[in-house]
Amino acid sequence: MTRRLVTVTAGLSNPSSTRLLADRLTAAAEEALTDRDEKVEVRVVELRDLAHDIMNAMTTRVPTGDLPGVLADLAEADGIIAVTPVFNASYSGLFKSFFDVVDTEALDGKPVVVAATGGSPRHSLVLEHALRPMFTYTRSVVVPTGVYAASEDWGAGEGGGRELSERIARAARQLALLVTDSAPTGTDPYDEPTPFADLMSGLGR
């Protein structure tokens, strides 16, 4: 069985630290899934290339251009990696606009790694105050480890690069575990509950 990962990156420059973090998370997730004897198919989505299509979909509610294909891949993904730069202590407007046009049902139950980049470690709380609540609203399963990379995390200073690598690896392992242990997309464990009469008679034990 091939596991499908979709990485969404909202970096605005080329190259960008946001894309760099997205690539490292994607590579780590591929490795973690391969270690679990899974085949992996990856799509990396650069939101800046879809900016016009996203704005059109926001105003017309009709996805056009490359956006329908991206939305379809997202709906079929077994796992998602979502990375945004920090703007005004939150996710970027482009990042939020994209997920505003995604059908929330498409994200229901999907494992997600949330990640962000910024200039200062002070903005790391964006993971818990903005990104995690957004994906909780869509009923996604956010892995316990979020990954934030400040400018100093990319350097070779004491502990910086190593600590970032450890967070990336941990988040990737958690994503791989959720992807391989989760129920198939679209199944509901409560679709066929034990009848109440059987529970009362003890047959449902």
N, C-alpha and C positions, 0 to 999 in steps of 0.2 A: 504494500500500500504506500502510495506517495503522499507525504504530508505537504500541504501548501502553506507557505508563509507569505504574508504581505507586509512589507515595511513601508511606512508612510513617513516621509521627511519633509519638514516645512522650512528648510533653510532657504534664504533668499539670495545668497551670493554663491559664486562658483569659482573656487571650491569654498566649502563652508564647514565649520566645526560640527554643525548639525548633521550634515551628510556623513562626515567622518565617523561620528558616534553611531549613526544608523548603520553604516557599513560594518563597524566592529561588532555591534550587537547581532547583526544578521549573520556574520561569519561564525560568531560564537554559538548562536542558536542552531545553525546548520551542523556544527561540530557536535553539539550536545545531542541532537536528534540522530545523527549518524552513529554516535556511540551507543544509541539504543536500537541500532539495526534498522533505522528508518530511512527511506529514500525521501529526499527533500526537493521541492520545487519552490523557487523564490521569485517574487516580483517586488522591485523597489520602485516606489512612486514618488516622484519629485513634484510637490504641490505647486511650485512656482511655474512649472510648465503647464499646469492646468488652471492657472489663476482666472483667466477669462471665462473658461467653461464653468468654473465654480461660481463666479459672480452671476453668470447667466442663469444657472440653475437656482441660485438664491432668489432671483427676481421673477423667473418664469415658472419655476418648479419643473422644468423639463431639462434633463441632462443632455448635453450635446457634445460633439467632438469626441475626444478620447475618454470623457468622463464615464459614459455608460459601461465601457469595458472595465474601467478601474472599479466601479461600484460592484460589478458582477464578480470580479476576482475577490474583492473584499468579503462579499457575502459567502463565497465558497471557501474562504481561507480557514485553515485549521488553527492558525495562530497569527497574531498581529503584533508588530513592533511599531510604536508611534513616537516620533521624536519631533520636538519643537524647540525653536529658540525662545528665550524669555523676552517678553515685551511688557513693560509696565507691571512687572511682578506677576505675570500670568502667561498663558500660552499666546501665540501670535494670532492675529485676526484671520490670517489665511488658514491656519490650522483649524481654528474653531469653525470657520465658514465651511470647510470641507466636511467636517463631521456633522454639521448642521444639515447638509444635503444627503447624508447617509441615512437610510432607513434604520431606525433604532432596532427593529426586529432582526436586521441582518447581523447585529453585533451581540444579540442575546446569547449568553453562555460562552462566548468566544474568549479564549485566553489572550491577554494583552500585556505586553511590556510597555510601561510608560517611561519616557526619558526626555531630558531637556538639556540645553546648553545655555550658558550665560557667562558674563564677565566676572561675576563675584559669587563666592560660596554662599553669600547671604540669601541668594534667590533659590536655594535648593528646596525650600519649602513649597515651591510651586508644584512639586510632585504630589504632595499630600493635600494642598489647599485648592488646587485647580484641576490637575490632570486626573487624579484618582477619583474625585467626585464626578467628573464628567463621564468617565467610563462606567462608574457604578450606576449612574442614571440610565445608561444604555443596557444595563444588566450584563455587562461584560465581566469576565473573571480576571481581575488585575493581579498579576503576580506580586508576591510580597515585596520583592526588591525592585524599587524604582532606581533609575540611573540618572544622576545629574553630573554634568561635567562643566566645571568652571575653567577659566583660562589657565589657571595654575595646574590643573589636573593633567594637562597635556605635556607639561614639562618633565624634565628629568630630575626635578628636585626631590628631596627626601620623602619617600612614601607616595608622592603624588601619582605618578604613572602606574605604580604597582597597585595602589588602592582602587584606581579607576578600573584597571584590568580585572581585579577581583570582583568588583561590583558587576561588571559586564558578564563575567563567567557565571556568577551566582544567578543573575536574572535569566540568563540563557538556560541554565539547568532547570530552573523553576518552570520556564515556559515549556521546555521539552517534556517535563513530567506531566504538566497539565494537558498538553497536546496529545500525548500518547495514552494517558489514563482517562481522558474525558469521554463521555458518551458521544456517539455520532451526532453531528449537527442535525437539529430538527427533531430529536427524540425527546420525549417528556416522561420522566419516571412515574408521573402520576396519571398517565393516559389510561391505565387499566388498574385502578386501585382495588384492593381487596374489598369485596362487598361487606357492608356494615353487618349484615346478618351473620356472615362467616366470622367476622371479628368477635361478635358477641358470643358465638358458640365455641370460640376457641380454635376454629379451623384456620384462622389467619396467622397463628403463631408460628 
